[in-house]
Amino acid sequence: MIDIFVKGGLVMYPLLICSIIALTVILERAFFWIREDRRRNQPLVDQVLEMCREADWEGVRIAVSGSRDYIIRILVAGIVHREFSMVKAMETAATDEMIRMRRNLGVLDTMITVAPLLGIFGTVIGIILSFEMLGSSGIEHPQVVTAGIAQALITTASGLGIAILSVFPFNYFSSRADHAALFIEKYANSLEIVYEKLAQPASEREGKSHENQGPRAEKSPRRNPAAH
């Protein structure tokens, strides 16, 4: 590997930096999602929504104490600001969570783009060197030209390898963030609906229930044809 790295020329050093950065981001995001999966507490989320249906805000405060579930954090932000702007509070908390979930993905995306370009750059340099050596030594010494061709192939393969091995984790982490956004939207909407039902006056709820039932049609008495 060291011999191949040396034959790749100076472009291999930026490619090495790109590979280290990409590997660091992949490991950091992998540990992040492992930690978030361990913190998830779906039964507690369902329990909080049930307590909100009963307007048991003190019970919610006690139940969520110590929880590090990101769904719980967003719901708590809405509950705390329920009398002012529940939706805005949950949107702000959700934005903070999405920033956490997408952190460093832009760096990984940049490495996926830059690595193949560096490989092509190394290829061009290798071909230029090959033609220079070919012009100075002639075709009588083809082994001199092969050094530049080897450099071109090594840098291209290295750049493509870094990009290929990085694109799979990038797509996985992006999909995890997208799925988390869907879960956040689902439970935030559920809490909003529950609170709107609680905030609605009882008389208005009863009026709407009567409207949904609608007026019952009166049955007209049947005529007996035999009577005529």
C-alpha positions as CSV (number, residue, x, y, z in Angstrom):
1,M,0.0,0.0,0.0
2,I,2.8,2.4,0.8
3,D,4.5,1.6,-2.5
4,I,1.2,2.3,-4.4
5,F,0.7,5.5,-2.4
6,V,4.2,6.7,-3.4
7,K,3.7,5.8,-7.1
8,G,0.5,7.9,-7.1
9,G,2.4,11.1,-6.7
10,L,1.7,14.3,-4.8
11,V,-2.1,14.2,-5.5
12,M,-2.3,11.2,-3.2
13,Y,-1.7,13.4,-0.2
14,P,-4.9,15.4,-0.7
15,L,-6.7,12.2,-1.4
16,L,-5.4,10.8,1.9
17,I,-6.8,13.9,3.7
18,C,-10.1,13.4,2.0
19,S,-10.3,9.8,3.1
20,I,-9.4,10.6,6.7
21,I,-12.1,13.4,6.8
22,A,-14.7,11.1,5.3
23,L,-13.9,8.3,7.7
24,T,-14.1,10.6,10.7
25,V,-17.5,11.9,9.7
26,I,-18.8,8.4,9.0
27,L,-17.7,7.2,12.4
28,E,-19.1,10.3,14.2
29,R,-22.5,9.9,12.5
30,A,-22.6,6.2,13.2
31,F,-22.0,6.7,16.9
32,F,-24.6,9.6,16.9
33,W,-27.4,7.4,15.5
34,I,-26.5,4.5,17.8
35,R,-26.8,6.9,20.8
36,E,-30.1,8.3,19.5
37,D,-31.6,4.8,19.0
38,R,-30.7,3.9,22.6
39,R,-32.3,7.1,23.8
40,R,-35.6,6.5,22.0
41,N,-38.5,5.7,24.3
42,Q,-41.7,5.1,22.3
43,P,-43.8,4.0,25.2
44,L,-43.1,7.3,27.0
45,V,-44.1,9.2,23.9
46,D,-47.5,7.4,23.8
47,Q,-47.8,8.0,27.5
48,V,-47.2,11.7,27.2
49,L,-49.8,12.0,24.5
50,E,-52.3,10.2,26.6
51,M,-51.6,12.5,29.6
52,C,-52.1,15.5,27.3
53,R,-55.5,14.2,26.3
54,E,-56.4,14.3,30.0
55,A,-54.7,17.7,30.5
56,D,-52.4,16.1,33.1
57,W,-49.6,18.6,32.6
58,E,-48.0,17.9,36.0
59,G,-47.9,14.2,35.2
60,V,-46.2,15.0,31.9
61,R,-43.6,17.0,33.7
62,I,-42.8,14.2,36.1
63,A,-42.9,11.5,33.4
64,V,-40.5,13.3,31.0
65,S,-37.9,14.3,33.6
66,G,-34.6,12.7,32.6
67,S,-35.7,11.6,29.2
68,R,-33.3,12.3,26.3
69,D,-35.6,11.2,23.5
70,Y,-35.6,13.8,20.7
71,I,-39.4,13.3,20.2
72,I,-40.0,14.0,23.9
73,R,-37.9,17.2,23.7
74,I,-40.0,18.6,20.9
75,L,-43.3,17.7,22.6
76,V,-42.1,19.2,25.8
77,A,-41.2,22.4,24.0
78,G,-44.7,22.6,22.6
79,I,-46.3,21.8,26.0
80,V,-44.3,24.5,27.8
81,H,-45.4,27.1,25.3
82,R,-48.9,25.8,24.8
83,E,-50.5,29.0,26.0
84,F,-48.5,31.2,23.6
85,S,-47.6,29.4,20.4
86,M,-47.3,25.7,20.6
87,V,-46.7,25.2,16.9
88,K,-43.9,27.8,16.7
89,A,-42.2,26.3,19.7
90,M,-42.2,22.8,18.3
91,E,-41.0,24.1,14.9
92,T,-38.1,25.8,16.6
93,A,-37.2,22.6,18.6
94,A,-37.6,20.5,15.5
95,T,-35.2,22.7,13.5
96,D,-32.6,22.4,16.2
97,E,-33.0,18.6,16.2
98,M,-32.7,18.4,12.4
99,I,-29.5,20.5,12.5
100,R,-28.1,17.9,15.0
101,M,-29.1,15.0,12.7
102,R,-27.6,16.5,9.5
103,R,-24.4,17.8,11.1
104,N,-21.3,17.2,9.1
105,L,-23.3,15.6,6.2
106,G,-22.3,18.6,4.1
107,V,-18.6,17.8,4.8
108,L,-19.1,14.2,3.7
109,D,-21.0,15.3,0.6
110,T,-18.0,17.6,-0.3
111,M,-15.5,14.7,0.1
112,I,-17.7,12.6,-2.2
113,T,-17.5,15.3,-4.8
114,V,-13.9,16.4,-4.4
115,A,-12.2,13.0,-4.2
116,P,-13.0,11.9,-7.9
117,L,-12.1,15.4,-9.1
118,L,-8.7,15.0,-7.4
119,G,-8.3,11.6,-9.0
120,I,-9.0,13.1,-12.4
121,F,-6.5,15.9,-11.6
122,G,-3.9,13.3,-10.8
123,T,-4.7,11.5,-14.0
124,V,-4.1,14.6,-16.1
125,I,-0.8,15.2,-14.3
126,G,0.2,11.6,-14.9
127,I,-0.5,11.8,-18.6
128,I,1.3,15.1,-18.9
129,L,4.4,13.5,-17.3
130,S,4.1,10.5,-19.5
131,F,4.2,12.7,-22.7
132,E,7.1,14.7,-21.3
133,M,9.1,11.5,-20.6
134,L,8.1,10.2,-24.0
135,G,9.4,13.3,-25.7
136,S,12.7,13.3,-23.9
137,S,13.5,9.5,-24.0
138,G,11.6,8.5,-27.1
139,I,9.8,5.2,-27.7
140,E,13.0,3.2,-27.2
141,H,12.4,3.3,-23.4
142,P,8.7,2.6,-22.8
143,Q,9.3,1.8,-19.1
144,V,9.9,5.5,-18.5
145,V,6.4,6.3,-19.8
146,T,4.7,3.7,-17.7
147,A,5.5,5.6,-14.5
148,G,3.2,8.5,-15.5
149,I,0.5,6.1,-16.7
150,A,0.6,4.3,-13.3
151,Q,0.3,7.5,-11.5
152,A,-2.7,8.4,-13.6
153,L,-4.5,5.1,-12.9
154,I,-3.6,5.1,-9.1
155,T,-5.0,8.6,-8.5
156,T,-8.2,7.9,-10.4
157,A,-8.8,4.6,-8.6
158,S,-8.1,6.2,-5.2
159,G,-10.5,9.1,-5.8
160,L,-13.3,6.8,-7.1
161,G,-12.8,4.4,-4.2
162,I,-13.1,7.2,-1.6
163,A,-16.3,8.5,-3.3
164,I,-17.9,5.0,-3.7
165,L,-17.2,4.0,-0.1
166,S,-18.5,7.3,1.2
167,V,-21.8,7.6,-0.8
168,F,-23.4,4.6,0.9
169,P,-23.1,6.0,4.5
170,F,-24.1,9.4,3.3
171,N,-27.3,8.1,1.8
172,Y,-28.0,6.1,4.9
173,F,-27.5,9.0,7.3
174,S,-29.6,11.3,5.1
175,S,-32.5,8.7,5.0
176,R,-32.3,8.4,8.8
177,A,-32.7,12.2,9.1
178,D,-35.6,12.2,6.7
179,H,-37.4,9.4,8.6
180,A,-36.8,11.3,11.9
181,A,-38.3,14.4,10.4
182,L,-41.4,12.4,9.5
183,F,-41.7,11.0,13.0
184,I,-41.3,14.5,14.4
185,E,-44.1,15.9,12.2
186,K,-46.4,13.0,13.1
187,Y,-46.2,13.4,16.8
188,A,-46.1,17.2,16.7
189,N,-49.4,17.1,14.7
190,S,-50.8,14.7,17.2
191,L,-50.1,16.9,20.1
192,E,-51.5,19.9,18.3
193,I,-54.7,18.1,17.6
194,V,-55.0,17.0,21.2
195,Y,-54.5,20.5,22.6
196,E,-57.0,22.0,20.2
197,K,-59.6,19.6,21.4
198,L,-58.8,20.5,25.0
199,A,-58.9,24.2,24.3
200,Q,-62.2,24.0,22.5
201,P,-65.2,24.9,24.8
202,A,-67.3,22.0,25.9
203,S,-70.5,23.7,24.5
204,E,-68.9,24.1,21.1
205,R,-67.8,20.5,21.0
206,E,-71.3,19.4,21.9
207,G,-72.7,21.7,19.2
208,K,-70.4,20.2,16.6
209,S,-71.3,16.7,17.6
210,H,-75.0,17.5,17.0
211,E,-74.2,19.1,13.7
212,N,-72.3,15.9,12.6
213,Q,-75.3,13.8,13.5
214,G,-77.6,16.1,11.4
215,P,-81.4,16.4,11.5
216,R,-83.2,13.2,11.4
217,A,-85.7,12.9,8.6
218,E,-89.3,12.5,9.7
219,K,-91.1,9.6,8.3
220,S,-94.2,10.5,6.5
221,P,-97.2,8.2,7.3
222,R,-97.9,5.6,4.7
223,R,-101.2,5.7,2.9
224,N,-103.2,2.6,2.8
225,P,-104.4,2.2,-0.8
226,A,-107.2,-0.1,0.5
227,A,-108.7,2.9,2.4
228,H,-109.5,4.5,-0.9
